[in-house]
Amino acid sequence: MANRPARRARVTLRCLRDDLYLDLPPVEVDLGSLDHPLIAEARRLAPSAPRGQKRILSIGHPLVYRLRHARWRGATWLESDEARFWLCAGAQREEGSGDDAYELFAALHRAGRLLPDEDRSAP
């Protein structure tokens, strides 16, 4: 069996700008230097993801998992080659609200804007 590269946490550009309100860093800046609790939690979970994570049940396919840090919630997806663990969306938890994080994640999925593509992925 070939050696696989270590799994890395990545953040979609849409999530970085629209959800976390962070500027896209220059290419020479590692995402590890970005200061946000969801990014730090994604980096922590990346090596063993999705083990220990629960699915977002409102998204049937592909398998999208939730990430939690205090009131922050994130939607994560493990790319099929298993070398990249994506933070696809983030929002504050507002249980019972129409603005709830999980409602946002499901709406992004329905609109085809949740998962990374060539224009939405930060290095």
DARA-V8095 format. One record per pair of residues at least 4 apart in sequence whose C-alpha atoms are under 7 Angstrom apart, sorted by the first residue. I is the first residue (numbers start at 1). GAP is how many residues later the second one is. D is the distance in Angstrom with one decimal. If there is no record, write none. Layout:
I,GAP,D  I,GAP,D
This chain:
5,78,6.3  6,77,6.4  7,39,6.1  7,40,5.6  7,75,6.7  7,76,4.3  7,77,5.4  7,78,6.8  8,38,6.0  8,75,6.3  8,76,5.1  8,77,6.0  9,33,5.9  9,34,5.1  9,37,5.6  9,75,6.0  9,76,4.7  9,77,5.8  10,74,6.6  10,75,6.0  10,76,4.8  10,77,6.1  10,112,6.7  10,113,6.8  11,4,6.6  11,5,6.4  11,75,5.6  11,76,4.8  11,77,6.2  11,110,6.3  11,111,5.7  12,4,6.2  12,75,6.5  12,76,5.5  12,104,5.6  12,108,5.1  12,109,4.2  12,110,5.5  13,4,6.1  13,107,4.4  13,108,5.0  13,109,5.3  14,4,5.5  14,106,5.8  15,4,4.9  15,5,6.3  15,73,5.8  15,74,4.9  15,75,6.5  16,4,5.2  16,5,6.2  16,6,5.5  17,4,4.8  17,5,5.3  17,6,6.1  19,70,6.5  19,71,5.5  19,72,6.2  20,70,6.7  25,4,6.0  36,4,6.3  37,4,6.1  37,32,6.7  38,4,6.1  38,31,6.5  38,36,6.8  39,4,6.2  40,4,6.2  41,4,6.2  42,4,5.9  42,45,6.6  45,4,5.6  46,39,5.7  53,12,6.2  53,13,6.4  54,11,5.6  54,12,5.9  55,8,6.8  55,9,5.8  55,10,4.2  55,11,6.0  56,8,5.8  56,9,5.3  56,10,5.9  58,48,6.2  59,5,6.8  59,47,6.1  63,14,6.8  64,11,6.4  64,12,5.6  64,13,5.0  65,10,5.7  65,11,5.1  65,12,6.3  66,7,6.8  66,8,5.5  66,9,4.9  66,10,6.1  67,6,5.6  67,7,4.7  67,8,6.2  67,9,6.8  68,4,5.8  68,5,4.7  68,6,6.3  69,4,6.5  71,21,5.5  71,22,5.3  72,18,6.9  72,19,5.7  72,20,4.5  72,21,5.9  73,17,5.6  73,18,5.5  73,19,5.9  73,20,6.1  73,28,6.4  74,13,6.7  74,15,5.5  74,16,4.3  74,17,6.5  75,12,6.0  75,13,5.5  75,14,5.1  75,15,6.4  75,30,6.8  76,10,5.3  76,11,4.6  76,12,5.5  77,8,6.0  77,9,5.2  77,10,6.8  78,4,6.1  78,6,6.2  78,7,4.6  78,8,6.1  79,4,6.9  79,5,5.5  79,6,6.3  88,26,5.8  88,27,5.9  88,28,6.9  89,16,6.7  89,25,6.8  91,10,5.1  92,9,6.0  93,7,5.7  93,8,5.4  94,5,6.7  94,6,4.8  94,7,6.9  95,5,5.9  96,4,6.8  98,5,6.8  99,4,6.7  99,5,6.8  100,4,6.4  101,4,6.3  102,4,6.2  103,4,6.2  104,4,6.1  105,4,6.2  106,4,6.2  107,4,6.2  108,4,6.2  108,5,5.0  108,6,5.0  109,4,5.8  109,5,4.9  116,4,5.3  116,5,5.6  117,4,6.3
